């Protein structure tokens, strides 16, 4: 694998998944009462470790089912920790024992692509909503980034850092509108040990539903996407172990439960990242910010900027999602994921694949024996 590089394209690509990460951090801080500093510190450390281990721009993302349920079900911090611990135990077990290798063998490509398609559609939709909600900034950001894509395509390089430019301009605009947010220097660590009832509640509300989504998107789809984009093989076992260990530690220290993600990797790639240097740089930025972070800092980033990052990340993931072998399964999963949620989309995909197998079996014509002319 390539050595980590610390170039301008890597820095640009390192910021590409902020449109996914920041909304979940904002949700956790504003609705569950979690502190911003420890969340940023855990994200930063996980990013740095991920960059050093994989040497590719493997994304670090919050558990999306957990994040969604913070909004819809009002998860407490203790329940968030409980869900994270459950996911950590499950993935450390299937990774350390090698059970993930057997799961990967029986998991159909069309279902993995369906997960990618569903997430791509969600990213495109959410990105479009953010852009529409902050139309002037959003249109300007889309135009700048589109020009950067055209420039880099025609010049066969990534010399025009569109993402970095729009992010810097967005921050400058946010500071102009909202002013400089307050700064508070502190040690960003908070030991949080939940009660047994909170752990069990978190497992029931979010942990169980999170496992299949993490299995497909954070492990199988991420491994497949690495092969698509970088021609590199990432071990499913290693992905499971890094997710497992992280989710057994980070939530107890005030962080959000985290995983990897195909959508995030697509975003990093689309915006210029090619090595683990991107992970290390964004991780270092998160760690540095964690010591001075206050919740008011999140208001500085315009929605139009986050929307642009989300939209183009979805477009990149869509390019991989269409490389499927069973279109009805993949399309059905994508539609259900968009209309309902990722967990139900996964269940629909499994059902559609079973129907497809039954249909294919029925289509097979029985071979009638040729009668012997001597009889």
ZAKETOR-101853 format. One line per field, with one value per residue (C-alpha): x negated, y, z; residue in one letter; residue number from 1. Coordinates in steps of 0.05 Angstrom, whole numbers. Example, Ala and Ser with C-alpha at 12.3 -4.5 7.8 and 13.67 -1.06 7.14 Angstrom:
px = (-246:-273)
py = (-90:-21)
pz = (156:143)
resn = (A:S)
resi = (1:2)
END
This chain:
px = (0:-21:-58:-17:-24:-12:4:57:102:98:117:175:200:193:249:297:337:350:419:435:398:416:492:488:441:489:547:510:487:554:603:567:524:458:396:364:291:290:329:278:220:246:260:190:154:194:179:104:102:142:95:35:65:96:54:115:168:214:271:289:363:414:461:518:575:553:550:619:649:620:668:728:725:687:630:594:518:523:564:515:459:498:511:438:414:460:435:364:372:406:354:294:322:336:269:225:257:257:332:335:300:357:408:373:374:450:467:489:457:525:542:476:488:559:531:486:543:588:535:518:591:595:532:558:625:597:544:598:640:581:565:637:640:579:589:540:481:501:504:437:405:433:407:338:332:359:307:253:276:273:205:176:205:177:109:105:89:120:86:150:172:246:269:217:234:309:298:251:299:357:321:302:375:399:350:374:447:441:376:319:348:326:265:256:189:199:178:228:239:301:309:382:404:479:525:546:616:588:542:599:645:591:580:655:668:607:553:589:612:542:506:530:520:449:435:454:434:375:343:366:382:320:275:307:302:228:218:258:222:151:143:124:152:173:184:256:227:185:243:285:231:217:291:300:242:261:334:313:270:293:365:340:293:348:344:396:398:361:348:320:363:365:398:343:289:322:324:251:232:276:245:173:151:110:70:77:46:115:140:80:88:162:151:98:145:200:152:127:197:221:180:215:283:349:417:424:368:415:459:402:406:460:511:496:424:444:497:446:400:457:483:418:401:468:452:385:418:471:417:397:468:487:435:485:502:577:610:679:648:602:656:707:659:642:715:735:674:692:766:761:693:628:647:713:678:630:687:722:658:651:724:716:653:689:746:694:662:730:746:680:691:760:733:686:716:711:669:712:674:668:708:667:686:674:731)
py = (0:72:112:168:233:302:342:394:343:298:356:373:302:295:345:313:273:330:338:269:275:345:338:276:312:371:324:289:354:390:333:284:334:303:347:369:363:288:273:309:277:206:221:250:192:141:177:180:106:87:125:91:21:21:74:90:144:97:138:146:159:158:99:124:84:110:181:176:149:205:248:202:164:214:168:188:187:122:89:114:82:18:13:26:-27:-78:-63:-66:-134:-163:-138:-154:-225:-237:-205:-240:-308:-301:-310:-249:-289:-339:-283:-248:-311:-318:-244:-228:-172:-144:-132:-97:-53:-41:-14:32:54:69:109:145:166:189:230:261:277:305:344:373:393:428:465:486:510:554:567:623:591:522:543:580:519:471:517:523:448:431:478:443:375:400:431:369:324:364:372:300:321:348:415:456:442:457:426:462:529:523:499:558:608:577:584:656:671:637:677:741:725:694:724:686:631:627:585:543:508:442:369:335:270:248:179:159:93:80:38:-32:-10:44:-6:-56:0:24:-46:-56:13:21:-32:-91:-49:-20:-87:-107:-37:-34:-104:-85:-12:-6:-74:-110:-48:-11:-70:-76:-2:-2:-55:-12:54:34:-37:-54:-109:-89:-147:-155:-182:-120:-74:-112:-111:-36:-21:-68:-42:31:21:-13:47:112:116:105:165:213:198:175:102:100:56:61:75:65:133:168:133:153:225:226:197:244:305:283:235:175:154:149:218:248:210:231:304:309:269:317:376:343:328:400:429:382:421:488:463:492:475:545:528:482:541:572:521:540:487:499:476:412:400:406:356:307:314:300:244:212:220:184:127:121:105:44:23:12:-43:-96:-165:-168:-101:-114:-130:-70:-21:-48:-40:31:51:22:52:120:116:81:71:31:-27:-39:-30:-86:-132:-116:-132:-200:-216:-194:-237:-298:-285:-278:-345:-379:-348:-370:-441:-444:-419:-478:-529:-601:-643:-699:-763:-780:-844:-904:-921:-995:-998)
pz = (0:-13:40:72:34:63:1:-17:-53:8:54:8:6:82:92:43:94:142:112:141:207:229:227:272:320:322:336:393:426:420:435:480:520:500:501:436:459:475:411:368:405:394:320:313:346:306:241:256:276:214:168:199:196:127:91:49:60:98:126:200:212:268:271:229:261:329:302:270:334:376:336:330:396:440:460:523:528:568:513:461:500:507:433:419:467:436:366:392:422:360:311:354:359:285:266:317:304:229:226:181:125:123:124:67:24:28:24:-48:-88:-106:-33:-20:-81:-55:10:-30:-75:-16:19:-46:-54:18:10:-54:-22:42:4:-41:19:52:-13:-21:51:40:-34:-48:-13:-39:-112:-106:-74:-127:-183:-153:-142:-211:-243:-202:-229:-300:-290:-257:-310:-368:-336:-311:-240:-176:-176:-164:-92:-100:-34:6:-26:-14:57:72:40:79:145:129:113:176:218:184:199:268:293:326:371:444:460:522:535:571:572:525:564:601:631:625:654:640:683:664:645:598:565:554:528:480:454:442:412:367:375:343:283:274:266:196:169:197:170:100:94:141:127:63:21:45:28:-41:-54:-36:-90:-139:-126:-105:-130:-58:-14:56:103:128:193:204:191:242:294:288:292:351:392:378:399:464:483:451:478:549:541:517:443:393:371:304:244:174:113:38:28:67:28:-37:-12:7:-61:-101:-67:-78:-23:-45:17:92:98:89:150:191:173:188:251:275:261:302:360:360:359:414:466:450:425:444:415:385:335:297:276:236:179:128:108:35:44:80:27:-29:5:16:-55:-91:-43:-61:-135:-126:-87:-141:-192:-152:-135:-208:-215:-193:-218:-200:-216:-185:-117:-118:-143:-94:-36:-57:-63:5:39:11:28:96:127:117:163:128:62:81:101:35:-3:30:15:-58:-65:-38:-88:-143:-124:-125:-193:-222:-196:-227:-294:-299:-346:-324:-370:-400:-415:-489:-504:-526:-598:-584:-535)
resn = (X:X:X:X:X:X:X:X:X:X:X:X:X:X:X:X:X:X:X:X:X:X:X:X:X:X:X:X:X:X:X:X:X:X:X:X:X:X:X:X:X:X:X:X:X:X:X:X:X:X:X:X:X:X:X:X:X:X:X:X:X:X:X:X:X:X:X:X:X:X:X:X:X:X:X:X:X:X:X:X:X:X:X:X:X:X:X:X:X:X:X:X:X:X:X:X:X:X:X:X:X:X:X:X:X:X:X:X:X:X:X:X:X:X:X:X:X:X:X:X:X:X:X:X:X:X:X:X:X:X:X:X:X:X:X:X:X:X:X:X:X:X:X:X:X:X:X:X:X:X:X:X:X:X:X:X:X:X:X:X:X:X:X:X:X:X:X:X:X:X:X:X:X:X:X:X:X:X:X:X:X:X:X:X:X:X:X:X:X:X:X:X:X:X:X:X:X:X:X:X:X:X:X:X:X:X:X:X:X:X:X:X:X:X:X:X:X:X:X:X:X:X:X:X:X:X:X:X:X:X:X:X:X:X:X:X:X:X:X:X:X:X:X:X:X:X:X:X:X:X:X:X:X:X:X:X:X:X:X:X:X:X:X:X:X:X:X:X:X:X:X:X:X:X:X:X:X:X:X:X:X:X:X:X:X:X:X:X:X:X:X:X:X:X:X:X:X:X:X:X:X:X:X:X:X:X:X:X:X:X:X:X:X:X:X:X:X:X:X:X:X:X:X:X:X:X:X:X:X:X:X:X:X:X:X:X:X:X:X:X:X:X:X:X:X:X:X:X:X:X:X:X:X:X:X:X:X:X:X:X:X:X:X:X:X:X:X:X:X:X:X:X:X:X:X)
resi = (1:2:3:4:5:6:7:8:9:10:11:12:13:14:15:16:17:18:19:20:21:22:23:24:25:26:27:28:29:30:31:32:33:34:35:36:37:38:39:40:41:42:43:44:45:46:47:48:49:50:51:52:53:54:55:56:57:58:59:60:61:62:63:64:65:66:67:68:69:70:71:72:73:74:75:76:77:78:79:80:81:82:83:84:85:86:87:88:89:90:91:92:93:94:95:96:97:98:99:100:101:102:103:104:105:106:107:108:109:110:111:112:113:114:115:116:117:118:119:120:121:122:123:124:125:126:127:128:129:130:131:132:133:134:135:136:137:138:139:140:141:142:143:144:145:146:147:148:149:150:151:152:153:154:155:156:157:158:159:160:161:162:163:164:165:166:167:168:169:170:171:172:173:174:175:176:177:178:179:180:181:182:183:184:185:186:187:188:189:190:191:192:193:194:195:196:197:198:199:200:201:202:203:204:205:206:207:208:209:210:211:212:213:214:215:216:217:218:219:220:221:222:223:224:225:226:227:228:229:230:231:232:233:234:235:236:237:238:239:240:241:242:243:244:245:246:247:248:249:250:251:252:253:254:255:256:257:258:259:260:261:262:263:264:265:266:267:268:269:270:271:272:273:274:275:276:277:278:279:280:281:282:283:284:285:286:287:288:289:290:291:292:293:294:295:296:297:298:299:300:301:302:303:304:305:306:307:308:309:310:311:312:313:314:315:316:317:318:319:320:321:322:323:324:325:326:327:328:329:330:331:332:333:334:335:336:337:338:339:340:341:342:343:344:345:346:347:348:349:350:351:352:353:354:355:356:357:358:359:360:361:362:363:364:365:366:367:368:369:370:371:372:373:374:375)
END
